[in-house]
Amino acid sequence: MNDIVRDSTAKLGFRVLKTTIATIFLCLLMNVSFGVLATIAGNLGLLNQIFNILLSVVMLFGILCDSGNKDINLQSFGKIKINYSRGFIAGLFSLIPFYVISLPVLIMKVVGSELFSSYLKVARLLNAPFTVMFQNIFIETEIQNVSYGEILLLFVIPIIFVLICGISYILGTKKISFGDKLIYKNK
C-alpha cells in the first residue's frame, strides 16, 4: 500500500521552528555584516531591516506554500479535508525562539533584576530579524526607563511570523507561487 500521507501539523510546525532558528542566525550574520551593531541609525539600518524581513518571508514561504500545495492535491483525490488554519497553527511554532529570548526580559523587569540592562541588549541582538526595530524602540536600557508597553512589543512584533506562515499556506492551497510569477511569463 503506497498511500501519500501529509505531514502532521506538529511536524510541519517543527520544520517552521527549525527554519525560524536558521532565519534568526542568518539575520544575525547579516546584521553583523551590515555593521548594524555599530551604526544602527540611518539608511543602512532601514535597508538591513528590509532585508531581514524579506529573508524571513522567503524562508518560511517556501515551506508553507509547498505544504499547502500538497494538501490541496491530496484533497482533490479525496484523501484529506483542507484546514486553512493549519498554516497559522504551524506558524505558532515560529514564536518559540522569540518568546524564549523575550520572557527573561519580562521576568527581570517584574523582579527588578540588576541584569536587566545587560540582558536587554542581548535580547535585542538575538531577536535578529527585528534588531533595527528593537534598537529604535529600546533606546534606554535602564530598568526604570523601559516601560511594560515596550516589553510587550517584544512579544507582539514576532506575530508577523505567524501571519507569514498562515498566508503562505493559504497561497499554497490556491496554487499561487511568486517564484513562478517572477520566472515565467503568462501568455
Secondary structure, DSSP 8 states (H G I E B T S, - for coil): --------HHHHHHHHHHHHHHHHHHHHHHHHHHTTTT--SSHHHHHHHHHHHHHHHHHHHHHHHHHHHHHHHHHHTTS----TTHHHHHHHTTHHHHHHHHHHHHHHHHHT-TTHHHHHHHHHHHSGGGHHHHHHH----SGGGS-HHHHHHHHHTTHHHHHHHHHHHHHHHTT--HHHHHHS---
